[in-house]
Amino acid sequence: MIDLRSDTVTRPSPQMRKAIAEAEVGDDVFRDDPTVIRLEEKVAELFGTEASVYVPSGTMGNQVALKTLSEPGWEILCERDCHIVNYEVAGPAIHSSLLINMIDTEHGVFTAEDVESHVREPNIHNPLTKIVTIENTHNRHGGTIFPLNEILRIRKVASKHNLLMHLDGARIWNAHIATGAPLADWVAPFDSVSVCLSKGLGAPVGSMILGTKDFIEKARRTRKLFGGGMRQVGILAAAGLYAVEHNIDRLAEDHDSARILAEGLGGIDGFDIDPDRVQTNIVIFDISKTGKTSTEIVGIFKRHGVLGVPFGPTRVRFVTHLDVTAEDCRKAVEIISGLNFDRP
Ligand SMILES: *Cc1c(COP(=O)(O)O)cnc(C)c1O
């Protein structure tokens, strides 16, 4: 099987398992786990932030960050297709009593003007607009990069209106590798940041929240509230450390593999793909012209040894990662180009 469902399907390599086996551990709720402390220091240093805290998942990263930043009843601005709105089980409403004001976009990227026009005037009627969130790279929009110059323009508008900024940077590593802009530049405009170790970097578990020392101490308390205080978790942090030490630069290979898929699929009858939207490791293509649904198409792919996911009724998503090679992607294109969609 060539598994292109997600970059979350990677399995720890033998070297990563060795790092896990040899990890020094302690009780991290007592701050006694040296491996977790090393991971938190290492990731903060990579991004040039004062501190970071380890959490079990990216969802918890976003939710703990939003809870720590906010007060009940605040309004937050989110792009309509973002992970926080679509895949986090109404977390902002349930955990933090936040109202979401959604910004519609064509490709997941909004502008400083969009933010300006969504900030409500402070008066006795209106909810207080207080946070703007950005997802980078944007999952549902095919791994597209939210441009740094627009983020900086948004920061100006945010500061003018006293808005805080949160980055869902699950795949910020991919934006860094695709553009060459330093990790620190991508997070500097934000008050809080969440990044994943378990996507492209290939760790089995874990995300980090980044911010000032003061913010991270508060987030550590929120993490405990959410049941995310963990004990001898250095065995997992060791995998995270291994991932940040070995698997960042190689994301370029995933981007090259995504290009191979995009170009190959673009040449196949029945598929439509906009190559400009393939900027990192995600490839989304339209299959309407095959006359089949995305679920049917994904079923056909699966019977021929290629796994993807339906992305709405007419689109299919492939994601490249550590456990598929460029050769696997060429093979996938070859298999798919040989299929006949007239038959089930
Ligand atoms: C995967 C992902 C997350 C976090 O997901 P978990 O499965 O909870 O780790 C958050 N945001 C984006 C954009 C993601 O793609």
The ligand as an SDF file (V2000), in Angstrom:
LIG
                    3D

 15 15  0  0  0  0  0  0  0  0999 V2000
   -3.3660   18.0490   12.4520 C   0  0  0  0  0  0  0  0  0  0  0  0
   -3.6670   19.4550   12.7230 C   0  0  0  0  0  0  0  0  0  0  0  0
   -3.8780   19.9270   14.0250 C   0  0  0  0  0  0  0  0  0  0  0  0
   -3.8350   19.0450   15.2530 C   0  0  0  0  0  0  0  0  0  0  0  0
   -4.3300   17.8090   15.1250 O   0  0  0  0  0  0  0  0  0  0  0  0
   -4.2120   16.6420   16.2050 P   0  0  0  0  0  0  0  0  0  0  0  0
   -4.7240   15.5030   15.4360 O   0  0  0  0  0  0  0  0  0  0  0  0
   -5.0480   17.0350   17.3520 O   0  0  0  0  0  0  0  0  0  0  0  0
   -2.7690   16.5080   16.6130 O   0  0  0  0  0  0  0  0  0  0  0  0
   -4.1300   21.2640   14.1880 C   0  0  0  0  0  0  0  0  0  0  0  0
   -4.1740   22.0900   13.1470 N   0  0  0  0  0  0  0  0  0  0  0  0
   -3.9510   21.6880   11.8930 C   0  0  0  0  0  0  0  0  0  0  0  0
   -3.9680   22.6750   10.7820 C   0  0  0  0  0  0  0  0  0  0  0  0
   -3.7150   20.3570   11.6270 C   0  0  0  0  0  0  0  0  0  0  0  0
   -3.5220   19.9530   10.3620 O   0  0  0  0  0  0  0  0  0  0  0  0
  1  2  1  0
  2  3  1  0
  2 14  2  0
  3  4  1  0
  3 10  2  0
  4  5  1  0
  5  6  1  0
  6  7  2  0
  6  8  1  0
  6  9  1  0
 10 11  1  0
 11 12  2  0
 12 13  1  0
 12 14  1  0
 14 15  1  0
M  END
$$$$
